[in-house]
Amino acid sequence: MVKLTMVVRLSDGLPLCESLEMDKIANMEMYKQQAKSVIKNFAQTRTAAVPPKMTVESGNYHFHYLVNSGVCYFTLAEKGYPKKLAYQYLEELKREFTTLYHSEIESVARPYAFIKFDKFIQKTRKLYLDTRTQRNMSKLNSELNEVQTIMTKNIQEVLGQGEKLENVTRMSSTLSYESRKYQKNAKALSRQALIKKYMPFAIIGGVIFMVLLFRYLFY
């Protein structure tokens, strides 16, 4: 059964819409944070390298992610819920959301700008609640949306990759800072070397100038 559904802009993780089942599960906030961490991982990855579909296992639940045109659609479902139905569900959301809002996705700045889309999510979710209906049995038997090739990972594996990406980013920033610091120090040392090199000549020149000026003024 689908427990949580969100639509998120991938570039910055801005939530565009969220739909939560009334019967909340324990540790829902923890699952939300895990979902957002995976999306953050996606956002830090080159667009071409982001899998269009991925399932992430987390305890008794699975996250199912579908990425399309810079938008991430994901749902949290019970572990035993058929993966094929979960992706059929996300495909329906993607088609409707793209039809309604594709021209506005990049321009919105406030979270949950498309919260009205929740009505469609709720209506569609009800169609997928019972896996034994004729409609859903037909979808399960269909060969149109095979899921064997969809990547499946454990949440700890995915979050570990995110930490590695953050470490690489942090190291890159540190190296950049140290490089600028080194360049600044090198310039300062160069100026000091020039001053030491030419200071005696400047002093001698100053003394000669003062002597000549004194002789000009008083003789």
N, C-alpha and C positions, 0 to 999 in steps of 0.2 A: 504494500500500500504506500502511496506517495504521501510524505509527511511535510515536505518543504519544497517550495519552488521559487527560484529567483532568476531575474534577468539583469545582467550586469554589463556595463560598458567595459571592455577589456583593457583599453589604453590606460585608464586611471582607476579602475575598480569601482566606478560610481554605480550604486544600485539604482536601476531604472524602475523595477517593480518587484514586489515580494508577495508571496501568497503562502500562508501558514495554515495547516489543518487545525481546526478548533480543538481537537483532542491532542494537546501538546505532549511530546515525549520528554522523558527525563534527559537532562543535560543538553537541551536544545541550543542554548547559547554556545556551548562548547562545539557543537556540530556547525553552527553558523561561523564561528571563528575558523574552524578547520576549512570550511568551504571557501572563505575569503582568502585564507592563506594559499590555497591551491590556485585561486584566481590571480593572486599577487605573483605567484610563481610563473603563471602563464604570461603575465604582463612583462616580466623581466626577461622572458625568452623571445628570441627572434620570431616574428610573426609566422614565418614559413615553417618554423620548427614546432609550433603549437599544434598538438594533435586535434583534428576536427571533432573527435569523440574520444572520451576516456572515462573509465569507471574507476573510482577510488574506494577501496574497502576500508571501513572504519567500524570495528566491532560488529554489532548486529545490524548495521545499516551500510548502504552503499550510496555514494555520490555518483550521479551520472551527468557528465558534462558534454555539452554540444556547443561548438564554437563556429560562428558564421558571421562574416562581414564585420568583424570587430566587436561582436556581441557574444557573450557567454550565457547560455541557458543551462541551468542545472537544477536537478531535483535530488532530494534525499528520500530514498525508499528503503523499505525493509529488505534485509539480505535475501529473503526468498522470493522477492518480487521479480518476475521475469525481465531480464535485461532488454529483450526485444520490445516489450510493451513500454518500458521506460523511454526508450529512444523514439518509438512511435509517438509517444506523448510529447516529447520535446520537439520533434519535427513539426507537429501540429502547431505548437506555440510559436516556433520560429517562423513558419509561413504566415501566420496571422499577424504577428508582431512586425515583421518586415513589411507586410502590406500596409499596415496602419501608420507606422512611425519611421520608416527607413530614412526619410528626408530630415528628420529632427534629431536623430540619435547623437550626432556629433556636436550639435549646438547647445543641448540642454546643460545646465550647470547645477541645478538643484537635485538632491537625491529623490528618488521615487517620483520622478516627473510624470511617469506613465502608470501611476497606481491604478487608474481606471481599467487597465488591462487585467487586473485581478479578477474581474467578472468573467472574462473569457477563460482564465486559468481555472477558476472554480468550476465552471461549466464543463470544461474539458476533463478536468481531474475526475469528476464524477463518472465519466464514461469509462475510465480506466481503473476504477476501484475494484470491481469484481472481475478477476481474471477468467472466470468460468462462463461469462456471457458469450453468446454466439458471435457477437462482434469481435470480442477480444480473442476468442478461440481461433477465429479466422485469421486474425493478425499473427497469432503465434504460429500458425501452420503455414503462413505465407513465406515465400522465399525472397520477398522484395527487400527486406531489411535485415540481412544477415548480420549477426553481431560477433561471430567467432573471431574476427580480425580486430575488434576494438580493444585497445590497450587497457589492461587492468593492472592497477598498482595498489599497494598498501599505503595508507595515509602517512605512516612514518617514513616510508621511502620517498614520497612526494615532498613532505615537509623538510626532509633531510636535504633534498636537492635545492629547495628554496633557501635553506641556510647556507649551502655552498655558494649559491649565486650571490647572496648578500655579502658573504665573506670576500668573494672575488671583487664585488663592487667596492667594498670598504677598502680592500688592499689597493685597488686602482686609485681611489681617492687619496689614500695616504701617500702612494708613490708620486702622484701628481703634486701634492702639497710639498713633499720633500724635494722634488725636482725644482719647483719654484723657489723654495727656500735656498737651495744650493746655488741657483743662478743669482739670486739676490746677494748672497754672501760672496760669491765669486766676483761680482761687480764691485762690491765694497773693498775687497782685497786688492783688486786691480787699481782702484783709485788710490788706496793707501800706498801701493808700490810706486805709482807715478809721483805721488807727493814726496816720498822719501828720495826718489831718484833726482827730482828737479829742485827740491827745497834748497840745497846748498847754492845752486846757481841763482835762485831767486834772492837768497840772502845777500850774496856777493853783489848782484845787480842792484839791490836796494841800497847797499852801503855806498857803491860807486855813485848812484844817483844822488844820494844825500850829500856826498862830498862835493860833487859838481854843482849842486844847487846852492850849497853853502858858499862856495867860492864865487859863484855868479852874483850872489846877493851882497857879499861883503868885500869883494875886491874890485 
